[in-house]
Amino acid sequence: MPVRLRKLIGMIVLIVLVVTYALIATTVASYRLAESPWWVHLLYFLVTGLLWVLPAMLVIRWMEKPARNARR
């Protein structure tokens, strides 16, 4: 797969991943943590704010792989 196509696909996947994850995390926080103290909110958003980095790292690593014919 050409590098430019891989980067285009990766960019689209990252945008969808981040937006979907942010919506889900915020919705869960709204429904589950409404009556919780401030420190529970802080801990929840700290963990969920860092959790999306792991799949994004994998997508970026995949995007940066060289083309197959460039390795030879």
Distance bins in CASP14 RR format, pairs under 12 A and 6 or more apart:
PFRMAT RR
TARGET T0000
AUTHOR 0000-0000-0000
RMODE 2
METHOD distances of the structure
MODEL  1
1 7 0 0 0 0 0 1 0 0 0 0 0
1 8 0 0 0 0 0 1 0 0 0 0 0
1 9 0 0 0 0 1 0 0 0 0 0 0
1 10 0 0 0 0 0 1 0 0 0 0 0
1 62 0 0 0 0 0 1 0 0 0 0 0
1 63 0 0 0 0 0 1 0 0 0 0 0
1 65 0 0 0 0 1 0 0 0 0 0 0
1 66 0 0 0 0 0 1 0 0 0 0 0
1 67 1 0 0 1 0 0 0 0 0 0 0
1 68 0 0 0 0 1 0 0 0 0 0 0
1 69 0 0 0 0 0 1 0 0 0 0 0
1 70 0 0 0 0 0 1 0 0 0 0 0
2 8 0 0 0 0 1 0 0 0 0 0 0
2 9 0 0 0 0 0 1 0 0 0 0 0
2 63 0 0 0 0 0 1 0 0 0 0 0
2 65 0 0 0 0 0 1 0 0 0 0 0
2 66 0 0 0 0 0 1 0 0 0 0 0
2 67 1 0 0 1 0 0 0 0 0 0 0
2 68 0 0 0 0 1 0 0 0 0 0 0
2 69 0 0 0 0 1 0 0 0 0 0 0
2 70 0 0 0 0 0 1 0 0 0 0 0
3 9 0 0 0 0 0 1 0 0 0 0 0
3 10 0 0 0 0 0 1 0 0 0 0 0
3 62 0 0 0 0 0 1 0 0 0 0 0
3 63 0 0 0 0 1 0 0 0 0 0 0
3 64 0 0 0 0 1 0 0 0 0 0 0
3 65 0 0 0 0 1 0 0 0 0 0 0
3 66 1 0 0 1 0 0 0 0 0 0 0
3 67 1 0 1 0 0 0 0 0 0 0 0
3 68 0 0 0 0 0 1 0 0 0 0 0
3 69 0 0 0 0 0 1 0 0 0 0 0
3 70 0 0 0 0 1 0 0 0 0 0 0
4 10 0 0 0 0 0 1 0 0 0 0 0
4 11 0 0 0 0 0 1 0 0 0 0 0
4 63 0 0 0 0 0 1 0 0 0 0 0
4 67 0 0 0 0 1 0 0 0 0 0 0
5 11 0 0 0 0 0 1 0 0 0 0 0
5 12 0 0 0 0 0 1 0 0 0 0 0
5 63 0 0 0 0 0 1 0 0 0 0 0
5 67 0 0 0 0 1 0 0 0 0 0 0
6 12 0 0 0 0 0 1 0 0 0 0 0
6 13 0 0 0 0 0 1 0 0 0 0 0
6 59 0 0 0 0 0 1 0 0 0 0 0
6 60 0 0 0 0 0 1 0 0 0 0 0
6 61 0 0 0 0 0 1 0 0 0 0 0
6 62 1 0 0 1 0 0 0 0 0 0 0
6 63 1 0 1 0 0 0 0 0 0 0 0
6 64 0 0 0 0 1 0 0 0 0 0 0
6 65 1 0 0 1 0 0 0 0 0 0 0
6 66 0 0 0 0 1 0 0 0 0 0 0
6 67 0 0 0 0 1 0 0 0 0 0 0
6 68 0 0 0 0 0 1 0 0 0 0 0
7 13 0 0 0 0 0 1 0 0 0 0 0
7 14 0 0 0 0 0 1 0 0 0 0 0
7 59 0 0 0 0 0 1 0 0 0 0 0
7 60 0 0 0 0 1 0 0 0 0 0 0
7 62 0 0 0 0 1 0 0 0 0 0 0
7 63 1 0 1 0 0 0 0 0 0 0 0
7 64 0 0 0 0 1 0 0 0 0 0 0
7 65 0 0 0 0 0 1 0 0 0 0 0
7 66 0 0 0 0 0 1 0 0 0 0 0
7 67 0 0 0 0 0 1 0 0 0 0 0
8 14 0 0 0 0 0 1 0 0 0 0 0
8 15 0 0 0 0 0 1 0 0 0 0 0
8 63 0 0 0 0 1 0 0 0 0 0 0
9 15 0 0 0 0 0 1 0 0 0 0 0
9 16 0 0 0 0 0 1 0 0 0 0 0
9 59 0 0 0 0 1 0 0 0 0 0 0
9 62 0 0 0 0 1 0 0 0 0 0 0
9 63 1 0 0 1 0 0 0 0 0 0 0
10 16 0 0 0 0 1 0 0 0 0 0 0
10 17 0 0 0 0 1 0 0 0 0 0 0
10 18 0 0 0 0 0 1 0 0 0 0 0
10 55 0 0 0 0 0 1 0 0 0 0 0
10 56 0 0 0 0 1 0 0 0 0 0 0
10 58 0 0 0 0 0 1 0 0 0 0 0
10 59 1 0 1 0 0 0 0 0 0 0 0
10 60 0 0 0 0 1 0 0 0 0 0 0
10 61 0 0 0 0 0 1 0 0 0 0 0
10 62 1 0 0 1 0 0 0 0 0 0 0
10 63 1 0 1 0 0 0 0 0 0 0 0
10 64 0 0 0 0 0 1 0 0 0 0 0
10 65 0 0 0 0 0 1 0 0 0 0 0
11 17 0 0 0 0 0 1 0 0 0 0 0
11 18 0 0 0 0 0 1 0 0 0 0 0
11 56 0 0 0 0 0 1 0 0 0 0 0
11 59 0 0 0 0 1 0 0 0 0 0 0
11 60 0 0 0 0 1 0 0 0 0 0 0
11 62 0 0 0 0 0 1 0 0 0 0 0
11 63 1 0 0 1 0 0 0 0 0 0 0
12 18 0 0 0 0 0 1 0 0 0 0 0
12 19 0 0 0 0 0 1 0 0 0 0 0
12 59 0 0 0 0 1 0 0 0 0 0 0
12 63 0 0 0 0 0 1 0 0 0 0 0
13 19 0 0 0 0 0 1 0 0 0 0 0
13 20 0 0 0 0 0 1 0 0 0 0 0
13 21 0 0 0 0 0 1 0 0 0 0 0
13 55 0 0 0 0 1 0 0 0 0 0 0
13 56 0 0 0 0 1 0 0 0 0 0 0
13 58 0 0 0 0 0 1 0 0 0 0 0
13 59 1 0 1 0 0 0 0 0 0 0 0
13 60 0 0 0 0 0 1 0 0 0 0 0
13 62 0 0 0 0 1 0 0 0 0 0 0
13 63 0 0 0 0 1 0 0 0 0 0 0
14 20 0 0 0 0 0 1 0 0 0 0 0
14 21 0 0 0 0 0 1 0 0 0 0 0
14 52 0 0 0 0 1 0 0 0 0 0 0
14 53 0 0 0 0 0 1 0 0 0 0 0
14 55 0 0 0 0 1 0 0 0 0 0 0
14 56 1 0 1 0 0 0 0 0 0 0 0
14 57 0 0 0 0 0 1 0 0 0 0 0
14 58 0 0 0 0 0 1 0 0 0 0 0
14 59 1 0 1 0 0 0 0 0 0 0 0
14 60 1 0 0 1 0 0 0 0 0 0 0
14 61 0 0 0 0 0 1 0 0 0 0 0
14 62 0 0 0 0 0 1 0 0 0 0 0
14 63 0 0 0 0 1 0 0 0 0 0 0
15 21 0 0 0 0 0 1 0 0 0 0 0
15 22 0 0 0 0 0 1 0 0 0 0 0
15 56 0 0 0 0 0 1 0 0 0 0 0
15 59 0 0 0 0 0 1 0 0 0 0 0
16 22 0 0 0 0 0 1 0 0 0 0 0
16 23 0 0 0 0 0 1 0 0 0 0 0
16 52 0 0 0 0 0 1 0 0 0 0 0
16 55 0 0 0 0 0 1 0 0 0 0 0
16 56 0 0 0 0 0 1 0 0 0 0 0
16 59 0 0 0 0 0 1 0 0 0 0 0
17 23 0 0 0 0 0 1 0 0 0 0 0
17 24 0 0 0 0 0 1 0 0 0 0 0
17 25 0 0 0 0 0 1 0 0 0 0 0
17 51 0 0 0 0 0 1 0 0 0 0 0
17 52 1 0 0 1 0 0 0 0 0 0 0
17 53 0 0 0 0 0 1 0 0 0 0 0
17 54 0 0 0 0 0 1 0 0 0 0 0
17 55 1 0 0 1 0 0 0 0 0 0 0
17 56 1 0 0 1 0 0 0 0 0 0 0
17 57 0 0 0 0 0 1 0 0 0 0 0
17 58 0 0 0 0 0 1 0 0 0 0 0
17 59 1 0 0 1 0 0 0 0 0 0 0
17 60 0 0 0 0 0 1 0 0 0 0 0
18 24 0 0 0 0 0 1 0 0 0 0 0
18 25 0 0 0 0 0 1 0 0 0 0 0
18 48 0 0 0 0 0 1 0 0 0 0 0
18 49 0 0 0 0 0 1 0 0 0 0 0
18 51 0 0 0 0 0 1 0 0 0 0 0
18 52 1 0 0 1 0 0 0 0 0 0 0
18 53 0 0 0 0 0 1 0 0 0 0 0
18 55 0 0 0 0 1 0 0 0 0 0 0
18 56 1 0 0 1 0 0 0 0 0 0 0
18 59 0 0 0 0 0 1 0 0 0 0 0
19 25 0 0 0 0 0 1 0 0 0 0 0
19 26 0 0 0 0 0 1 0 0 0 0 0
19 52 0 0 0 0 0 1 0 0 0 0 0
20 26 0 0 0 0 0 1 0 0 0 0 0
20 27 0 0 0 0 0 1 0 0 0 0 0
20 52 0 0 0 0 1 0 0 0 0 0 0
20 55 0 0 0 0 0 1 0 0 0 0 0
21 27 0 0 0 0 0 1 0 0 0 0 0
21 28 0 0 0 0 0 1 0 0 0 0 0
21 48 1 0 0 1 0 0 0 0 0 0 0
21 49 0 0 0 0 1 0 0 0 0 0 0
21 50 0 0 0 0 0 1 0 0 0 0 0
21 51 1 0 0 1 0 0 0 0 0 0 0
21 52 1 0 1 0 0 0 0 0 0 0 0
21 53 0 0 0 0 0 1 0 0 0 0 0
21 54 0 0 0 0 0 1 0 0 0 0 0
21 55 0 0 0 0 1 0 0 0 0 0 0
21 56 0 0 0 0 1 0 0 0 0 0 0
22 28 0 0 0 0 0 1 0 0 0 0 0
22 29 0 0 0 0 0 1 0 0 0 0 0
22 45 0 0 0 0 0 1 0 0 0 0 0
22 48 0 0 0 0 1 0 0 0 0 0 0
22 49 0 0 0 0 1 0 0 0 0 0 0
22 51 0 0 0 0 0 1 0 0 0 0 0
22 52 1 0 0 1 0 0 0 0 0 0 0
23 29 0 0 0 0 0 1 0 0 0 0 0
23 30 0 0 0 0 0 1 0 0 0 0 0
23 48 0 0 0 0 0 1 0 0 0 0 0
23 52 0 0 0 0 0 1 0 0 0 0 0
24 30 0 0 0 0 0 1 0 0 0 0 0
24 31 0 0 0 0 0 1 0 0 0 0 0
24 32 0 0 0 0 0 1 0 0 0 0 0
24 48 0 0 0 0 1 0 0 0 0 0 0
24 49 0 0 0 0 0 1 0 0 0 0 0
24 51 0 0 0 0 0 1 0 0 0 0 0
24 52 0 0 0 0 0 1 0 0 0 0 0
25 31 0 0 0 0 0 1 0 0 0 0 0
25 32 0 0 0 0 0 1 0 0 0 0 0
25 33 0 0 0 0 0 1 0 0 0 0 0
25 41 0 0 0 0 0 1 0 0 0 0 0
25 44 0 0 0 0 1 0 0 0 0 0 0
25 45 1 0 0 1 0 0 0 0 0 0 0
25 46 0 0 0 0 0 1 0 0 0 0 0
25 47 0 0 0 0 1 0 0 0 0 0 0
25 48 1 0 1 0 0 0 0 0 0 0 0
25 49 1 0 0 1 0 0 0 0 0 0 0
25 50 0 0 0 0 0 1 0 0 0 0 0
25 51 0 0 0 0 1 0 0 0 0 0 0
25 52 0 0 0 0 1 0 0 0 0 0 0
26 32 0 0 0 0 0 1 0 0 0 0 0
26 33 0 0 0 0 0 1 0 0 0 0 0
26 41 0 0 0 0 0 1 0 0 0 0 0
26 44 0 0 0 0 0 1 0 0 0 0 0
26 45 0 0 0 0 1 0 0 0 0 0 0
26 48 0 0 0 0 1 0 0 0 0 0 0
26 49 0 0 0 0 0 1 0 0 0 0 0
27 33 0 0 0 0 0 1 0 0 0 0 0
27 34 0 0 0 0 0 1 0 0 0 0 0
27 48 0 0 0 0 0 1 0 0 0 0 0
28 34 0 0 0 0 0 1 0 0 0 0 0
28 36 0 0 0 0 0 1 0 0 0 0 0
28 41 0 0 0 0 0 1 0 0 0 0 0
28 44 0 0 0 0 1 0 0 0 0 0 0
28 45 0 0 0 0 0 1 0 0 0 0 0
28 47 0 0 0 0 0 1 0 0 0 0 0
28 48 0 0 0 0 1 0 0 0 0 0 0
28 51 0 0 0 0 0 1 0 0 0 0 0
29 35 0 0 0 0 0 1 0 0 0 0 0
29 36 0 0 0 0 1 0 0 0 0 0 0
29 40 0 0 0 0 1 0 0 0 0 0 0
29 41 1 0 0 1 0 0 0 0 0 0 0
29 42 0 0 0 0 0 1 0 0 0 0 0
29 43 0 0 0 0 0 1 0 0 0 0 0
29 44 1 0 1 0 0 0 0 0 0 0 0
29 45 1 0 0 1 0 0 0 0 0 0 0
29 46 0 0 0 0 0 1 0 0 0 0 0
29 47 0 0 0 0 0 1 0 0 0 0 0
29 48 1 0 0 1 0 0 0 0 0 0 0
29 49 0 0 0 0 0 1 0 0 0 0 0
30 36 0 0 0 0 0 1 0 0 0 0 0
30 41 0 0 0 0 0 1 0 0 0 0 0
30 44 0 0 0 0 0 1 0 0 0 0 0
30 45 0 0 0 0 0 1 0 0 0 0 0
32 40 0 0 0 0 1 0 0 0 0 0 0
32 41 0 0 0 0 0 1 0 0 0 0 0
32 44 0 0 0 0 1 0 0 0 0 0 0
32 48 0 0 0 0 0 1 0 0 0 0 0
33 39 0 0 0 0 0 1 0 0 0 0 0
33 40 1 0 1 0 0 0 0 0 0 0 0
33 41 1 0 1 0 0 0 0 0 0 0 0
33 42 0 0 0 0 0 1 0 0 0 0 0
33 43 0 0 0 0 1 0 0 0 0 0 0
33 44 1 0 0 1 0 0 0 0 0 0 0
33 45 0 0 0 0 1 0 0 0 0 0 0
33 48 0 0 0 0 0 1 0 0 0 0 0
34 40 0 0 0 0 0 1 0 0 0 0 0
34 41 0 0 0 0 1 0 0 0 0 0 0
34 44 0 0 0 0 0 1 0 0 0 0 0
35 41 0 0 0 0 0 1 0 0 0 0 0
36 42 0 0 0 0 0 1 0 0 0 0 0
36 43 0 0 0 0 1 0 0 0 0 0 0
36 44 0 0 0 0 1 0 0 0 0 0 0
36 45 0 0 0 0 0 1 0 0 0 0 0
37 43 0 0 0 0 1 0 0 0 0 0 0
37 44 0 0 0 0 0 1 0 0 0 0 0
38 44 0 0 0 0 0 1 0 0 0 0 0
38 45 0 0 0 0 0 1 0 0 0 0 0
39 45 0 0 0 0 0 1 0 0 0 0 0
39 46 0 0 0 0 0 1 0 0 0 0 0
40 46 0 0 0 0 0 1 0 0 0 0 0
40 47 0 0 0 0 0 1 0 0 0 0 0
41 47 0 0 0 0 0 1 0 0 0 0 0
41 48 0 0 0 0 0 1 0 0 0 0 0
42 48 0 0 0 0 0 1 0 0 0 0 0
42 49 0 0 0 0 0 1 0 0 0 0 0
43 49 0 0 0 0 0 1 0 0 0 0 0
43 50 0 0 0 0 0 1 0 0 0 0 0
44 50 0 0 0 0 0 1 0 0 0 0 0
44 51 0 0 0 0 0 1 0 0 0 0 0
45 51 0 0 0 0 0 1 0 0 0 0 0
45 52 0 0 0 0 0 1 0 0 0 0 0
47 53 0 0 0 0 0 1 0 0 0 0 0
47 54 0 0 0 0 0 1 0 0 0 0 0
48 54 0 0 0 0 0 1 0 0 0 0 0
49 56 0 0 0 0 0 1 0 0 0 0 0
50 56 0 0 0 0 0 1 0 0 0 0 0
50 57 0 0 0 0 0 1 0 0 0 0 0
51 57 0 0 0 0 0 1 0 0 0 0 0
52 58 0 0 0 0 0 1 0 0 0 0 0
52 59 0 0 0 0 0 1 0 0 0 0 0
53 59 0 0 0 0 0 1 0 0 0 0 0
53 60 0 0 0 0 1 0 0 0 0 0 0
54 60 0 0 0 0 0 1 0 0 0 0 0
54 61 0 0 0 0 0 1 0 0 0 0 0
55 61 0 0 0 0 0 1 0 0 0 0 0
55 62 0 0 0 0 0 1 0 0 0 0 0
56 62 0 0 0 0 0 1 0 0 0 0 0
56 63 0 0 0 0 0 1 0 0 0 0 0
57 63 0 0 0 0 0 1 0 0 0 0 0
57 64 0 0 0 0 0 1 0 0 0 0 0
58 64 0 0 0 0 0 1 0 0 0 0 0
58 65 0 0 0 0 0 1 0 0 0 0 0
59 65 0 0 0 0 0 1 0 0 0 0 0
65 71 0 0 0 0 1 0 0 0 0 0 0
66 72 0 0 0 0 0 1 0 0 0 0 0
END
